[in-house]
Amino acid sequence: MFSLGPSLLTMPELFRNLGVGCAMVEPKELCRYRFADGSWLRAFRDPGRMEEQVELLAPGPGAAWLAFYGWARECLAASRRTFFAGPLGRPPEQARIGDLLAVVPGRTLDGLARRYI
């Protein structure tokens, strides 16, 4: 077993494919974000629980966070159909024409999150 430290493992299937003979265990709580004002946010994989935590931190933006999560899930799906689909130079087989715009090239995550929250 190993600690991931202050980061998250967002694509565990990549590690599974390396052939590491270690079972991955999903913790109940992924991590806690602590802010300069002393507040904190508990992070969970389940979107509903995460929405609740956002509401506890700052009442009001929970539904907006859930909408951002939905966008991020679709962005990841588009990335898997295109950029993560295989070796460079080989056309992806399941790509959709809208996938190139779905990943919002040239935008920062901060800017994208501000559109929702």
DRENGU-294159 format. One line per 5 residues: their letters; for each residue x, y negated, z of N, C-alpha, C, O. Coordinates in nm, 3 decimals, padded with zeros to 5 digits. Layout:
<nodes>
a> X/Y/Z/X/Y/Z/X/Y/Z/X/Y/Z ~ ...
</nodes>
This chain:
<nodes>
mfslg> 00.084/00.117/00.000/00.000/00.000/00.000/00.088/-00.123/00.000/00.196/-00.122/00.059 ~ 00.043/-00.230/-00.065/00.120/-00.353/-00.069/00.027/-00.471/-00.057/-00.092/-00.462/-00.087 ~ 00.082/-00.583/-00.014/00.004/-00.704/00.001/00.020/-00.790/-00.123/00.130/-00.801/-00.178 ~ -00.087/-00.851/-00.165/-00.081/-00.941/-00.280/-00.044/-01.082/-00.237/-00.023/-01.169/-00.322 ~ -00.034/-01.105/-00.109/00.001/-01.238/-00.061/-00.110/-01.337/-00.090/-00.228/-01.304/-00.080
psllt> -00.072/-01.461/-00.126/-00.173/-01.566/-00.142/-00.242/-01.565/-00.277/-00.310/-01.662/-00.310 ~ -00.226/-01.461/-00.356/-00.288/-01.460/-00.489/-00.392/-01.349/-00.498/-00.406/-01.267/-00.407 ~ -00.465/-01.347/-00.608/-00.567/-01.246/-00.632/-00.527/-01.160/-00.750/-00.463/-01.207/-00.844 ~ -00.564/-01.034/-00.746/-00.544/-00.943/-00.857/-00.672/-00.945/-00.939/-00.768/-00.876/-00.906 ~ -00.673/-01.024/-01.046/-00.796/-01.044/-01.121/-00.818/-00.943/-01.233/-00.929/-00.932/-01.286
mpelf> -00.716/-00.869/-01.270/-00.730/-00.770/-01.376/-00.669/-00.637/-01.330/-00.566/-00.596/-01.382 ~ -00.732/-00.569/-01.233/-00.673/-00.447/-01.178/-00.654/-00.336/-01.280/-00.569/-00.250/-01.262 ~ -00.733/-00.337/-01.388/-00.718/-00.231/-01.488/-00.579/-00.232/-01.552/-00.531/-00.127/-01.596 ~ -00.514/-00.347/-01.557/-00.378/-00.352/-01.611/-00.282/-00.272/-01.523/-00.194/-00.204/-01.575 ~ -00.299/-00.280/-01.392/-00.214/-00.205/-01.301/-00.247/-00.057/-01.304/-00.158/00.027/-01.293
rnlgv> -00.375/-00.024/-01.319/-00.413/00.117/-01.329/-00.349/00.181/-01.452/-00.306/00.296/-01.448 ~ -00.343/00.106/-01.561/-00.286/00.158/-01.686/-00.136/00.176/-01.681/-00.079/00.243/-01.768 ~ -00.070/00.119/-01.582/00.075/00.136/-01.568/00.111/00.274/-01.513/00.228/00.313/-01.514 ~ 00.012/00.347/-01.466/00.037/00.481/-01.415/00.084/00.484/-01.272/00.138/00.585/-01.227 ~ 00.066/00.376/-01.200/00.105/00.374/-01.060/00.011/00.468/-00.985/-00.111/00.454/-00.993
gcamv> 00.067/00.563/-00.911/-00.013/00.664/-00.843/-00.071/00.618/-00.711/-00.078/00.696/-00.616 ~ -00.110/00.495/-00.702/-00.162/00.438/-00.578/-00.307/00.397/-00.600/-00.340/00.325/-00.694 ~ -00.394/00.444/-00.511/-00.535/00.407/-00.523/-00.554/00.262/-00.478/-00.499/00.220/-00.377 ~ -00.632/00.188/-00.553/-00.661/00.050/-00.516/-00.783/00.048/-00.427/-00.882/00.117/-00.451 ~ -00.775/-00.034/-00.325/-00.885/-00.048/-00.230/-00.934/-00.191/-00.235/-00.855/-00.285/-00.223
epkel> -01.063/-00.209/-00.254/-01.119/-00.343/-00.259/-01.156/-00.388/-00.117/-01.239/-00.325/-00.052 ~ -01.093/-00.495/-00.070/-01.128/-00.543/00.064/-01.266/-00.607/00.064/-01.315/-00.652/-00.039 ~ -01.329/-00.610/00.181/-01.461/-00.672/00.192/-01.452/-00.822/00.164/-01.540/-00.879/00.099 ~ -01.347/-00.883/00.211/-01.324/-01.026/00.187/-01.196/-01.036/00.104/-01.092/-00.986/00.145 ~ -01.204/-01.102/-00.012/-01.087/-01.112/-00.098/-00.980/-01.203/-00.039/-00.862/-01.167/-00.036
cryrf> -01.021/-01.319/00.007/-00.927/-01.414/00.066/-01.006/-01.528/00.131/-01.128/-01.533/00.122 ~ -00.932/-01.618/00.195/-00.993/-01.739/00.250/-00.912/-01.857/00.199/-00.789/-01.858/00.206 ~ -00.982/-01.955/00.148/-00.920/-02.079/00.104/-00.933/-02.180/00.218/-01.043/-02.204/00.268 ~ -00.822/-02.238/00.259/-00.823/-02.338/00.366/-00.790/-02.474/00.305/-00.699/-02.486/00.223 ~ -00.865/-02.575/00.346/-00.850/-02.709/00.291/-00.789/-02.803/00.394/-00.792/-02.775/00.514
adgsw> -00.735/-02.914/00.347/-00.664/-03.009/00.432/-00.751/-03.064/00.545/-00.699/-03.099/00.651 ~ -00.881/-03.071/00.524/-00.970/-03.126/00.627/-01.007/-03.022/00.734/-01.084/-03.052/00.825 ~ -00.952/-02.901/00.723/-00.980/-02.797/00.821/-01.091/-02.703/00.781/-01.112/-02.601/00.847 ~ -01.164/-02.733/00.676/-01.270/-02.644/00.630/-01.209/-02.526/00.555/-01.093/-02.529/00.516 ~ -01.289/-02.421/00.537/-01.241/-02.304/00.466/-01.355/-02.238/00.390/-01.473/-02.260/00.419
lrafr> -01.318/-02.158/00.292/-01.414/-02.088/00.207/-01.373/-01.942/00.199/-01.261/-01.911/00.158 ~ -01.463/-01.854/00.240/-01.437/-01.711/00.228/-01.474/-01.667/00.086/-01.581/-01.701/00.036 ~ -01.386/-01.591/00.022/-01.409/-01.547/-00.116/-01.446/-01.399/-00.119/-01.380/-01.315/-00.059 ~ -01.554/-01.370/-00.192/-01.602/-01.233/-00.211/-01.617/-01.206/-00.360/-01.639/-01.298/-00.438 ~ -01.606/-01.080/-00.398/-01.624/-01.043/-00.538/-01.770/-01.057/-00.581/-01.798/-01.095/-00.695
dpgrm> -01.862/-01.028/-00.492/-02.005/-01.034/-00.523/-02.048/-01.179/-00.546/-02.030/-01.262/-00.456 ~ -02.103/-01.212/-00.663/-02.141/-01.350/-00.693/-02.245/-01.408/-00.596/-02.239/-01.526/-00.563 ~ -02.340/-01.326/-00.551/-02.440/-01.374/-00.458/-02.380/-01.413/-00.324/-02.417/-01.516/-00.266 ~ -02.288/-01.332/-00.274/-02.220/-01.366/-00.148/-02.133/-01.489/-00.165/-02.123/-01.571/-00.073 ~ -02.071/-01.503/-00.280/-01.988/-01.620/-00.305/-02.073/-01.746/-00.311/-02.033/-01.850/-00.258
eeqve> -02.189/-01.737/-00.373/-02.281/-01.851/-00.379/-02.318/-01.895/-00.236/-02.323/-02.014/-00.207 ~ -02.344/-01.798/-00.149/-02.376/-01.829/-00.009/-02.261/-01.902/00.059/-02.282/-01.996/00.135 ~ -02.139/-01.857/00.033/-02.022/-01.919/00.096/-02.001/-02.061/00.047/-01.962/-02.149/00.124 ~ -02.026/-02.084/-00.081/-02.015/-02.220/-00.135/-02.117/-02.310/-00.066/-02.087/-02.424/-00.031 ~ -02.237/-02.259/-00.047/-02.341/-02.336/00.021/-02.304/-02.366/00.166/-02.336/-02.474/00.217
llapg> -02.237/-02.272/00.233/-02.193/-02.296/00.370/-02.087/-02.405/00.376/-02.084/-02.485/00.470 ~ -02.000/-02.408/00.276/-01.893/-02.508/00.272/-01.950/-02.647/00.245/-01.917/-02.743/00.314 ~ -02.036/-02.657/00.145/-02.094/-02.786/00.106/-02.233/-02.760/00.050/-02.246/-02.720/-00.066 ~ -02.337/-02.780/00.129/-02.473/-02.752/00.082/-02.507/-02.825/-00.049/-02.485/-02.945/-00.064 ~ -02.563/-02.747/-00.142/-02.606/-02.806/-00.268/-02.550/-02.743/-00.394/-02.626/-02.715/-00.486
pgaaw> -02.417/-02.720/-00.403/-02.362/-02.674/-00.530/-02.359/-02.522/-00.551/-02.295/-02.475/-00.645 ~ -02.425/-02.445/-00.466/-02.422/-02.299/-00.481/-02.472/-02.251/-00.616/-02.409/-02.167/-00.679 ~ -02.585/-02.304/-00.661/-02.640/-02.264/-00.791/-02.548/-02.305/-00.905/-02.534/-02.233/-01.004 ~ -02.484/-02.422/-00.890/-02.389/-02.467/-00.993/-02.267/-02.374/-00.997/-02.215/-02.344/-01.104 ~ -02.223/-02.329/-00.879/-02.111/-02.235/-00.876/-02.150/-02.106/-00.946/-02.071/-02.049/-01.021
lafyg> -02.273/-02.059/-00.923/-02.319/-01.936/-00.986/-02.324/-01.952/-01.138/-02.293/-01.858/-01.210 ~ -02.363/-02.069/-01.187/-02.363/-02.095/-01.331/-02.220/-02.094/-01.385/-02.195/-02.041/-01.493 ~ -02.126/-02.152/-01.310/-01.985/-02.150/-01.350/-01.933/-02.007/-01.354/-01.859/-01.970/-01.446 ~ -01.971/-01.928/-01.256/-01.932/-01.787/-01.253/-01.983/-01.715/-01.379/-01.910/-01.637/-01.440 ~ -02.108/-01.740/-01.416/-02.165/-01.679/-01.536/-02.087/-01.718/-01.661/-02.061/-01.634/-01.747
warec> -02.049/-01.847/-01.670/-01.969/-01.890/-01.784/-01.834/-01.818/-01.784/-01.789/-01.769/-01.888 ~ -01.769/-01.810/-01.667/-01.638/-01.746/-01.657/-01.645/-01.599/-01.696/-01.553/-01.547/-01.760 ~ -01.753/-01.532/-01.657/-01.769/-01.391/-01.692/-01.779/-01.375/-01.845/-01.719/-01.284/-01.902 ~ -01.854/-01.464/-01.911/-01.865/-01.458/-02.057/-01.732/-01.493/-02.125/-01.697/-01.436/-02.228 ~ -01.660/-01.588/-02.067/-01.528/-01.624/-02.121/-01.433/-01.505/-02.114/-01.361/-01.478/-02.210
laasr> -01.433/-01.433/-02.001/-01.349/-01.314/-01.988/-01.390/-01.207/-02.088/-01.303/-01.143/-02.148 ~ -01.519/-01.187/-02.108/-01.566/-01.088/-02.206/-01.518/-01.125/-02.346/-01.475/-01.037/-02.421 ~ -01.524/-01.253/-02.382/-01.476/-01.298/-02.513/-01.325/-01.276/-02.524/-01.277/-01.236/-02.630 ~ -01.252/-01.302/-02.417/-01.107/-01.281/-02.418/-01.073/-01.135/-02.436/-00.978/-01.101/-02.507 ~ -01.149/-01.048/-02.372/-01.123/-00.904/-02.386/-01.150/-00.856/-02.528/-01.083/-00.765/-02.577
rtffa> -01.250/-00.915/-02.594/-01.281/-00.875/-02.732/-01.179/-00.929/-02.831/-01.165/-00.876/-02.941 ~ -01.106/-01.034/-02.793/-01.014/-01.098/-02.887/-00.868/-01.087/-02.841/-00.794/-01.002/-02.889 ~ -00.829/-01.172/-02.749/-00.689/-01.184/-02.709/-00.633/-01.061/-02.640/-00.516/-01.029/-02.657 ~ -00.715/-00.990/-02.562/-00.669/-00.873/-02.489/-00.705/-00.743/-02.559/-00.691/-00.635/-02.501 ~ -00.751/-00.751/-02.684/-00.802/-00.633/-02.754/-00.693/-00.541/-02.806/-00.722/-00.425/-02.839
gplgr> -00.572/-00.585/-02.816/-00.467/-00.499/-02.867/-00.347/-00.579/-02.910/-00.336/-00.697/-02.879 ~ -00.256/-00.515/-02.981/-00.132/-00.581/-03.022/-00.157/-00.703/-03.110/-00.254/-00.707/-03.187 ~ -00.069/-00.802/-03.098/-00.077/-00.920/-03.185/-00.059/-00.876/-03.330/00.016/-00.783/-03.359 ~ -00.128/-00.942/-03.419/-00.118/-00.910/-03.560/-00.224/-00.812/-03.608/-00.250/-00.803/-03.728 ~ -00.285/-00.740/-03.517/-00.392/-00.649/-03.555/-00.525/-00.717/-03.526/-00.547/-00.760/-03.413
ppeqa> -00.614/-00.728/-03.624/-00.742/-00.795/-03.600/-00.825/-00.719/-03.497/-00.835/-00.596/-03.503 ~ -00.885/-00.790/-03.402/-00.971/-00.723/-03.304/-01.094/-00.665/-03.371/-01.149/-00.726/-03.463 ~ -01.138/-00.549/-03.326/-01.249/-00.478/-03.390/-01.386/-00.528/-03.345/-01.481/-00.523/-03.424 ~ -01.399/-00.575/-03.221/-01.531/-00.611/-03.170/-01.547/-00.762/-03.152/-01.643/-00.805/-03.089 ~ -01.457/-00.840/-03.205/-01.463/-00.986/-03.188/-01.586/-01.044/-03.255/-01.635/-00.992/-03.355
rigdl> -01.634/-01.152/-03.198/-01.745/-01.227/-03.254/-01.694/-01.363/-03.296/-01.596/-01.412/-03.239 ~ -01.755/-01.424/-03.392/-01.709/-01.553/-03.442/-01.709/-01.659/-03.331/-01.621/-01.746/-03.329 ~ -01.806/-01.654/-03.240/-01.814/-01.751/-03.133/-01.713/-01.731/-03.021/-01.700/-01.817/-02.935 ~ -01.641/-01.617/-03.022/-01.544/-01.590/-02.915/-01.432/-01.693/-02.910/-01.383/-01.725/-02.802 ~ -01.392/-01.746/-03.024/-01.283/-01.844/-03.025/-01.323/-01.972/-02.953/-01.239/-02.034/-02.887
lavvp> -01.448/-02.012/-02.964/-01.494/-02.130/-02.892/-01.532/-02.098/-02.748/-01.526/-02.185/-02.661 ~ -01.572/-01.973/-02.722/-01.614/-01.934/-02.588/-01.501/-01.945/-02.486/-01.527/-01.969/-02.368 ~ -01.378/-01.928/-02.530/-01.264/-01.936/-02.438/-01.218/-02.080/-02.417/-01.123/-02.103/-02.342 ~ -01.281/-02.175/-02.481/-01.259/-02.320/-02.465/-01.109/-02.354/-02.469/-01.053/-02.397/-02.368 ~ -01.046/-02.336/-02.583/-00.903/-02.364/-02.592/-00.872/-02.511/-02.565/-00.948/-02.601/-02.602
grtld> -00.759/-02.533/-02.500/-00.714/-02.670/-02.474/-00.776/-02.736/-02.353/-00.748/-02.853/-02.328 ~ -00.859/-02.667/-02.278/-00.922/-02.724/-02.159/-00.860/-02.661/-02.035/-00.818/-02.546/-02.037 ~ -00.855/-02.737/-01.926/-00.804/-02.683/-01.800/-00.919/-02.622/-01.721/-01.035/-02.657/-01.741 ~ -00.885/-02.530/-01.632/-00.987/-02.471/-01.546/-01.050/-02.577/-01.457/-01.170/-02.573/-01.430 ~ -00.970/-02.672/-01.411/-01.023/-02.781/-01.329/-01.129/-02.860/-01.407/-01.237/-02.888/-01.355
glarr> -01.099/-02.895/-01.529/-01.194/-02.970/-01.611/-01.320/-02.892/-01.640/-01.430/-02.948/-01.640 ~ -01.305/-02.763/-01.665/-01.422/-02.679/-01.691/-01.508/-02.665/-01.567/-01.631/-02.671/-01.576 ~ -01.447/-02.645/-01.451/-01.522/-02.632/-01.326/-01.598/-02.761/-01.296/-01.710/-02.756/-01.245 ~ -01.539/-02.874/-01.326/-01.605/-03.003/-01.300/-01.731/-03.021/-01.385/-01.820/-03.098/-01.348 ~ -01.740/-02.952/-01.496/-01.863/-02.956/-01.577/-01.980/-02.894/-01.503/-02.095/-02.930/-01.526
yi> -01.949/-02.800/-01.414/-02.053/-02.728/-01.341/-02.073/-02.778/-01.199/-02.186/-02.791/-01.151 ~ -01.963/-02.805/-01.133/-01.971/-02.837/-00.988/-01.930/-02.980/-00.965/-01.930/-03.026/-00.850
</nodes>
